[in-house]
Amino acid sequence: MKKLFTILLALTLLTTVGCGDKPSEGTTTEPTSTSKETKEKTDKVDKQNKALKLGETGRMKSTLGEFDVTVNSFEILEEYDGTKPYFEVFIAVDVTIENIGDFSLNSWGITRTRLENVERGSGTDNEGIDFPEEILPGETVSGIIYFDNYPYGPYELIFGFARSSVSSKLTWTFDVSEVSNK
């Protein structure tokens, strides 16, 4: 009985292994992309996900419009608008926005961003902005975005963080050693 069971098991395995890599009749296979197509797709993703540095410009596309963003510099403040921070300091980020779309942009809507403190593993949304209310097509404006955060660590400033209205997400990385008011 043991011999019969062993023989049946061996035949079953041989049949499964022998027929396993042949396509069954009636099935079709999808054509695979070429390595050139794959590389082009990867390059586009890499460019979109590349972390930018202070002074570099990225392009945002959203339901609100299309605009270029440059993160110029940042300062560490003890207070903002007469208010003391909940955490330790306010991070004031100097940003330039150019409206390259066909419609006016609401500055509050497009500057809703997040500042991640990489060292602490936490982040905060912006507390306020110092921008004109509306940015007209073709107009370039500069302003400040304020975050309640900590005075140490590397930071990641993220435009498009957890927002369904954007088709791109941009991240700038910078460190306390780059602060402009030290």
Salt bridges, closest charged atoms under 4 A:
ASP43 OD2 - LYS39 NZ 3.30
ASP68 OD1 - ARG59 NE 2.73
GLU79 OE1 - LYS84 NZ 3.71
GLU116 OE2 - ARG114 NE 2.60
ASP125 OD1 - ARG114 NH1 3.04
